[in-house]
């Protein structure tokens, strides 16, 4: 029974992969998805945190530190699981995969781009709001939607299965929530304060 369930999950995972990678194939997605997927890298999100740190004032510095911490935690979890599970990427095991990028890393589960995106998006989204027509809205919803698009792009370009993306999203969100639990920890406040002093008194 257990083997049957695992086999069925794997079959559905592959079926859904082909539905996205081949079934939704079109020239527009072929152009934009390889571009969008780049925004999911840990370097891209670390860069966003860096901009918040430099230009975001005291709040931005604190959010940046929290965001970097969430990125660190999510990537430790991701690469630990990749090493333990060692699942080959779709284009290494399946036939007729529409691979739209060059990918050198062999392991697939879970998706690091998705984890990084959801980790940083959750931190930043919960900390910032935007005003529209005299109403305040949380930035969390558009940022999570953007993270979801990045996850989708990982499947579309042929480098991840849907379950890789799903678990990557879970890892990212959990990493962010764990980070937020220590938000008022003296270490975070101390780091923010030190960075503020360094910014005011360079050298």
C-alpha positions as a Markdown table, in Angstrom:
| # | Residue | x | y | z |
|---|---|---|---|---|
| 1 | Unk | 0.0 | 0.0 | 0.0 |
| 2 | Unk | 2.8 | 2.4 | 0.9 |
| 3 | Unk | 4.7 | 1.6 | -2.3 |
| 4 | Unk | 1.5 | 2.2 | -4.3 |
| 5 | Unk | 0.9 | 5.6 | -2.7 |
| 6 | Unk | 4.5 | 6.7 | -3.3 |
| 7 | Unk | 4.3 | 5.5 | -6.9 |
| 8 | Unk | 1.1 | 7.3 | -7.5 |
| 9 | Unk | 2.5 | 10.5 | -6.0 |
| 10 | Unk | 5.5 | 10.3 | -8.3 |
| 11 | Unk | 3.3 | 9.6 | -11.4 |
| 12 | Unk | 1.1 | 12.6 | -10.6 |
| 13 | Unk | 4.2 | 14.7 | -10.0 |
| 14 | Unk | 5.6 | 13.8 | -13.5 |
| 15 | Unk | 2.2 | 14.2 | -15.1 |
| 16 | Unk | 1.8 | 17.7 | -13.7 |
| 17 | Unk | 5.3 | 18.5 | -14.7 |
| 18 | Unk | 4.6 | 17.7 | -18.3 |
| 19 | Unk | 1.3 | 19.6 | -18.2 |
| 20 | Unk | 3.3 | 22.7 | -17.3 |
| 21 | Unk | 6.5 | 22.2 | -19.1 |
| 22 | Unk | 4.8 | 21.1 | -22.4 |
| 23 | Unk | 1.1 | 21.7 | -22.1 |
| 24 | Unk | 1.4 | 25.4 | -21.4 |
| 25 | Unk | 4.3 | 25.9 | -23.9 |
| 26 | Unk | 4.0 | 29.2 | -25.7 |
| 27 | Unk | 6.4 | 31.9 | -27.1 |
| 28 | Unk | 5.6 | 34.5 | -24.5 |
| 29 | Unk | 6.4 | 32.1 | -21.6 |
| 30 | Unk | 9.4 | 30.8 | -23.4 |
| 31 | Unk | 10.7 | 34.4 | -23.3 |
| 32 | Unk | 9.7 | 35.7 | -19.9 |
| 33 | Unk | 10.0 | 32.6 | -17.6 |
| 34 | Unk | 13.8 | 32.3 | -18.0 |
| 35 | Unk | 14.0 | 36.0 | -17.0 |
| 36 | Unk | 11.6 | 35.7 | -14.1 |
| 37 | Unk | 13.3 | 32.7 | -12.7 |
| 38 | Unk | 16.5 | 34.7 | -12.1 |
| 39 | Unk | 14.7 | 36.8 | -9.5 |
| 40 | Unk | 14.4 | 33.7 | -7.3 |
| 41 | Unk | 18.1 | 33.3 | -6.7 |
| 42 | Unk | 19.5 | 33.8 | -3.2 |
| 43 | Unk | 21.8 | 36.5 | -4.7 |
| 44 | Unk | 18.9 | 38.4 | -6.1 |
| 45 | Unk | 16.9 | 38.4 | -2.8 |
| 46 | Unk | 20.1 | 39.2 | -0.9 |
| 47 | Unk | 20.6 | 42.2 | -3.2 |
| 48 | Unk | 17.0 | 43.4 | -2.4 |
| 49 | Unk | 17.8 | 43.0 | 1.3 |
| 50 | Unk | 21.0 | 45.0 | 0.7 |
| 51 | Unk | 19.0 | 47.8 | -0.9 |
| 52 | Unk | 16.7 | 47.9 | 2.1 |
| 53 | Unk | 19.6 | 48.0 | 4.4 |
| 54 | Unk | 21.2 | 51.0 | 2.6 |
| 55 | Unk | 18.1 | 53.0 | 1.8 |
| 56 | Unk | 15.4 | 51.8 | 4.1 |
| 57 | Unk | 16.3 | 53.6 | 7.3 |
| 58 | Unk | 16.3 | 51.9 | 10.7 |
| 59 | Unk | 13.3 | 49.8 | 9.8 |
| 60 | Unk | 14.9 | 48.8 | 6.5 |
| 61 | Unk | 18.0 | 47.7 | 8.3 |
| 62 | Unk | 16.1 | 45.5 | 10.7 |
| 63 | Unk | 14.0 | 44.0 | 7.9 |
| 64 | Unk | 17.2 | 43.4 | 5.8 |
| 65 | Unk | 18.8 | 41.5 | 8.7 |
| 66 | Unk | 15.7 | 39.4 | 9.2 |
| 67 | Unk | 15.5 | 38.7 | 5.5 |
| 68 | Unk | 19.1 | 37.6 | 5.2 |
| 69 | Unk | 18.6 | 35.4 | 8.3 |
| 70 | Unk | 15.6 | 33.8 | 6.6 |
| 71 | Unk | 17.5 | 33.3 | 3.4 |
| 72 | Unk | 20.3 | 31.6 | 5.3 |
| 73 | Unk | 18.0 | 29.3 | 7.2 |
| 74 | Unk | 16.1 | 28.3 | 4.1 |
| 75 | Unk | 19.2 | 27.6 | 2.1 |
| 76 | Unk | 20.7 | 25.5 | 4.8 |
| 77 | Unk | 17.5 | 23.4 | 4.9 |
| 78 | Unk | 17.3 | 23.2 | 1.1 |
| 79 | Unk | 20.9 | 22.1 | 0.5 |
| 80 | Unk | 20.7 | 19.6 | 3.4 |
| 81 | Unk | 17.7 | 18.0 | 1.8 |
| 82 | Unk | 19.2 | 18.1 | -1.6 |
| 83 | Unk | 22.2 | 16.2 | -0.3 |
| 84 | Unk | 20.1 | 13.7 | 1.7 |
| 85 | Unk | 17.4 | 13.0 | -0.9 |
| 86 | Unk | 19.6 | 13.4 | -4.0 |
| 87 | Unk | 16.7 | 13.5 | -6.5 |
| 88 | Unk | 17.9 | 14.1 | -10.1 |
| 89 | Unk | 16.4 | 17.0 | -12.0 |
| 90 | Unk | 13.6 | 16.3 | -14.5 |
| 91 | Unk | 15.7 | 16.8 | -17.6 |
| 92 | Unk | 18.2 | 14.2 | -16.3 |
| 93 | Unk | 15.6 | 11.4 | -16.0 |
| 94 | Unk | 12.6 | 12.2 | -18.2 |
| 95 | Unk | 12.3 | 12.3 | -22.0 |
| 96 | Unk | 11.4 | 15.3 | -24.1 |
| 97 | Unk | 11.9 | 17.9 | -21.4 |
| 98 | Unk | 11.8 | 21.4 | -22.7 |
| 99 | Unk | 14.9 | 22.8 | -21.0 |
| 100 | Unk | 15.1 | 26.6 | -21.4 |
| 101 | Unk | 18.1 | 27.3 | -19.3 |
| 102 | Unk | 21.6 | 25.9 | -18.6 |
| 103 | Unk | 21.6 | 24.1 | -15.3 |
| 104 | Unk | 24.7 | 22.6 | -13.8 |
| 105 | Unk | 23.4 | 21.5 | -10.4 |
| 106 | Unk | 22.1 | 17.9 | -10.5 |
| 107 | Unk | 19.8 | 17.7 | -7.5 |
| 108 | Unk | 16.2 | 18.8 | -7.6 |
| 109 | Unk | 14.3 | 18.5 | -4.3 |
| 110 | Unk | 13.4 | 21.0 | -3.0 |
| 111 | Unk | 13.6 | 24.1 | -5.1 |
| 112 | Unk | 16.1 | 26.6 | -3.7 |
| 113 | Unk | 14.9 | 29.5 | -5.8 |
| 114 | Unk | 11.3 | 28.9 | -4.5 |
| 115 | Unk | 12.5 | 28.6 | -0.9 |
| 116 | Unk | 14.5 | 31.8 | -1.2 |
| 117 | Unk | 11.6 | 33.7 | -2.8 |
| 118 | Unk | 9.1 | 32.7 | -0.2 |
| 119 | Unk | 11.5 | 33.2 | 2.7 |
| 120 | Unk | 12.3 | 36.8 | 1.7 |
| 121 | Unk | 8.8 | 37.6 | 0.4 |
| 122 | Unk | 7.3 | 36.6 | 3.7 |
| 123 | Unk | 9.6 | 38.7 | 5.8 |
| 124 | Unk | 9.4 | 41.8 | 3.6 |
| 125 | Unk | 5.7 | 41.4 | 2.9 |
| 126 | Unk | 4.7 | 41.1 | 6.5 |
| 127 | Unk | 6.8 | 44.2 | 7.4 |
| 128 | Unk | 5.7 | 46.6 | 4.7 |
| 129 | Unk | 2.3 | 47.9 | 3.5 |
| 130 | Unk | 1.3 | 50.2 | 0.7 |
| 131 | Unk | -1.5 | 52.7 | 0.5 |
| 132 | Unk | -4.1 | 52.8 | -2.3 |
| 133 | Unk | -7.1 | 55.0 | -2.3 |
| 134 | Unk | -6.7 | 55.9 | 1.3 |
| 135 | Unk | -6.6 | 52.3 | 2.4 |
| 136 | Unk | -3.6 | 50.3 | 3.6 |
| 137 | Unk | -2.8 | 46.9 | 2.1 |
| 138 | Unk | -0.2 | 44.4 | 3.2 |
| 139 | Unk | 2.6 | 43.8 | 0.7 |
| 140 | Unk | 2.6 | 40.2 | 1.6 |
| 141 | Unk | 0.0 | 39.2 | -1.0 |
| 142 | Unk | 1.6 | 40.6 | -4.1 |
| 143 | Unk | 5.0 | 39.4 | -2.9 |
| 144 | Unk | 3.8 | 35.8 | -2.3 |
| 145 | Unk | 2.1 | 35.9 | -5.7 |
| 146 | Unk | 5.4 | 36.9 | -7.2 |
| 147 | Unk | 7.2 | 34.1 | -5.3 |
| 148 | Unk | 4.6 | 31.7 | -6.7 |
| 149 | Unk | 5.3 | 32.8 | -10.2 |
| 150 | Unk | 9.0 | 32.2 | -9.6 |
| 151 | Unk | 8.2 | 28.7 | -8.4 |
| 152 | Unk | 6.0 | 28.1 | -11.5 |
| 153 | Unk | 8.9 | 29.3 | -13.7 |
| 154 | Unk | 11.1 | 26.6 | -12.2 |
| 155 | Unk | 8.8 | 24.0 | -13.5 |
| 156 | Unk | 8.1 | 25.6 | -16.8 |
| 157 | Unk | 11.8 | 26.0 | -17.7 |
| 158 | Unk | 12.3 | 22.3 | -17.0 |
| 159 | Unk | 14.5 | 22.3 | -13.8 |
| 160 | Unk | 12.1 | 21.3 | -11.1 |
| 161 | Unk | 9.1 | 19.0 | -10.4 |
| 162 | Unk | 5.9 | 20.5 | -8.9 |
| 163 | Unk | 6.6 | 18.8 | -5.6 |
| 164 | Unk | 10.1 | 20.4 | -5.5 |
| 165 | Unk | 8.4 | 23.8 | -5.8 |
| 166 | Unk | 5.7 | 23.0 | -3.2 |
| 167 | Unk | 8.2 | 21.9 | -0.6 |
| 168 | Unk | 10.5 | 24.8 | -1.5 |
| 169 | Unk | 7.6 | 27.2 | -0.7 |
| 170 | Unk | 7.0 | 25.4 | 2.6 |
| 171 | Unk | 10.7 | 25.6 | 3.6 |
| 172 | Unk | 10.8 | 29.3 | 2.7 |
| 173 | Unk | 7.7 | 30.2 | 4.7 |
| 174 | Unk | 8.7 | 28.2 | 7.7 |
| 175 | Unk | 12.2 | 29.7 | 7.6 |
| 176 | Unk | 10.7 | 33.2 | 7.6 |
| 177 | Unk | 8.3 | 32.5 | 10.5 |
| 178 | Unk | 11.1 | 31.0 | 12.5 |
| 179 | Unk | 13.2 | 34.1 | 11.9 |
| 180 | Unk | 10.3 | 36.3 | 12.9 |
| 181 | Unk | 10.1 | 34.5 | 16.2 |
| 182 | Unk | 13.4 | 36.0 | 17.2 |
| 183 | Unk | 12.6 | 39.4 | 15.8 |
| 184 | Unk | 12.6 | 41.0 | 19.2 |
| 185 | Unk | 15.6 | 39.0 | 20.3 |
| 186 | Unk | 18.4 | 41.3 | 21.7 |
| 187 | Unk | 20.8 | 40.0 | 19.1 |
| 188 | Unk | 18.7 | 41.3 | 16.2 |
| 189 | Unk | 18.2 | 44.7 | 17.9 |
| 190 | Unk | 21.9 | 44.9 | 18.7 |
| 191 | Unk | 22.9 | 44.2 | 15.1 |
| 192 | Unk | 20.5 | 46.8 | 13.9 |
| 193 | Unk | 21.8 | 49.4 | 16.4 |
| 194 | Unk | 25.5 | 48.6 | 15.5 |
| 195 | Unk | 24.7 | 48.9 | 11.8 |
| 196 | Unk | 23.0 | 52.2 | 12.4 |
| 197 | Unk | 26.0 | 53.6 | 14.2 |
| 198 | Unk | 28.3 | 52.4 | 11.4 |
| 199 | Unk | 26.1 | 54.2 | 8.9 |
| 200 | Unk | 26.2 | 57.5 | 10.9 |
| 201 | Unk | 29.9 | 57.3 | 11.8 |
| 202 | Unk | 31.7 | 55.7 | 8.9 |
| 203 | Unk | 35.3 | 55.0 | 9.7 |
